[in-house]
Amino acid sequence: MPQATFVHDGDLIDYTPGADVAAGEVVVQGDLIGVTRSALAANLPGALAVRGVFDFAKNTGVAYTAGQILYWDDTNNVSTATASGNKQIGKVVRAAGATDTTVRIRLSQ
């Protein structure tokens, strides 16, 4: 009996939402962060991207540098450098200035 069996590359994982979810929504499942690439209908199987590069919402007034680890603030629906109470998204791949409303992050969990 093998200790593990390959299933797939893992860019997408199965997800069945309890309510409709729009494309581009961040979904938090425990410590797993996923992003919907297309709209998902309630109670129907779909998929979440758990690898890739995405532009995430951020607060203005704060800047991020390439390589910085960011977290998802699920209460305010923005990326943040604050780890406490938030879930890790990944690393910044393109610096974002204080006036930018998004930051480009490579998902890594």
C-alpha positions as CSV (number, residue, x, y, z in Angstrom):
1,M,0.0,0.0,0.0
2,P,1.6,3.4,-1.0
3,Q,1.9,6.1,1.6
4,A,0.7,8.7,-0.9
5,T,-0.9,8.6,-4.4
6,F,-0.6,11.5,-6.9
7,V,-4.0,13.1,-7.6
8,H,-3.2,16.3,-9.5
9,D,-0.8,19.3,-9.7
10,G,-2.7,21.3,-7.1
11,D,-3.2,24.6,-8.9
12,L,-7.0,24.2,-8.3
13,I,-8.9,22.4,-5.6
14,D,-12.5,21.3,-5.4
15,Y,-14.9,23.7,-3.6
16,T,-18.6,23.7,-3.3
17,P,-19.9,27.0,-1.8
18,G,-23.0,27.2,0.4
19,A,-23.9,30.5,-1.4
20,D,-23.2,32.1,-4.8
21,V,-19.6,33.3,-5.0
22,A,-18.4,35.9,-7.5
23,A,-15.3,35.6,-9.6
24,G,-12.2,37.0,-7.8
25,E,-13.5,36.3,-4.3
26,V,-11.0,35.2,-1.6
27,V,-12.2,32.1,0.2
28,V,-10.7,31.1,3.6
29,Q,-11.0,27.5,4.7
30,G,-9.0,27.1,7.9
31,D,-5.5,28.1,7.0
32,L,-6.1,27.5,3.3
33,I,-6.6,30.6,1.1
34,G,-8.2,30.2,-2.4
35,V,-9.4,32.5,-5.1
36,T,-12.4,32.0,-7.4
37,R,-11.3,32.4,-11.0
38,S,-15.0,32.3,-12.2
39,A,-18.3,32.7,-10.5
40,L,-19.5,29.7,-8.5
41,A,-23.2,28.8,-7.9
42,A,-24.4,27.8,-4.5
43,N,-24.2,24.1,-3.7
44,L,-22.6,23.2,-7.1
45,P,-19.0,21.9,-7.3
46,G,-16.5,24.3,-8.6
47,A,-12.8,25.1,-8.0
48,L,-10.6,27.5,-6.1
49,A,-7.1,28.6,-7.3
50,V,-4.6,27.9,-4.6
51,R,-1.5,28.6,-6.7
52,G,-0.8,31.5,-9.1
53,V,-0.3,35.2,-9.1
54,F,-3.2,37.5,-8.2
55,D,-3.8,41.2,-7.6
56,F,-5.2,41.5,-4.1
57,A,-7.0,44.5,-2.6
58,K,-4.9,46.5,-0.1
59,N,-5.4,49.6,2.0
60,T,-4.0,52.9,0.7
61,G,-1.4,54.6,2.9
62,V,0.8,51.5,3.1
63,A,3.5,50.3,0.7
64,Y,4.8,46.7,0.2
65,T,8.1,45.5,-1.2
66,A,8.8,42.6,-3.5
67,G,9.4,39.4,-1.4
68,Q,7.4,40.6,1.6
69,I,5.0,38.1,3.1
70,L,1.4,39.2,3.3
71,Y,-1.7,38.0,5.0
72,W,-5.5,38.1,4.3
73,D,-7.6,40.2,6.6
74,D,-11.0,38.4,6.1
75,T,-12.9,40.9,8.2
76,N,-11.9,43.9,6.0
77,N,-11.2,41.9,2.8
78,V,-7.7,43.3,2.2
79,S,-4.2,42.1,2.2
80,T,-2.0,43.2,5.1
81,A,1.4,42.8,6.7
82,T,-0.2,42.0,10.0
83,A,0.1,38.2,10.8
84,S,-1.9,38.2,14.0
85,G,-5.5,37.0,13.4
86,N,-5.0,36.7,9.6
87,K,-4.1,33.9,7.2
88,Q,-0.9,33.9,5.1
89,I,-1.5,34.6,1.4
90,G,2.0,34.5,0.0
91,K,4.7,36.9,-1.2
92,V,4.6,40.2,-3.0
93,V,6.0,39.8,-6.5
94,R,5.7,43.5,-7.5
95,A,6.2,46.4,-5.1
96,A,3.0,48.4,-4.3
97,G,3.1,52.1,-3.4
98,A,1.1,53.7,-0.7
99,T,-1.4,55.1,-3.2
100,D,-2.0,51.7,-4.9
101,T,-5.2,49.9,-4.2
102,T,-3.9,46.5,-5.1
103,V,-0.7,44.4,-4.6
104,R,0.4,41.5,-6.8
105,I,1.0,38.4,-4.7
106,R,2.1,34.9,-5.6
107,L,0.0,32.5,-3.6
108,S,2.1,30.3,-1.3
109,Q,0.8,28.5,1.7
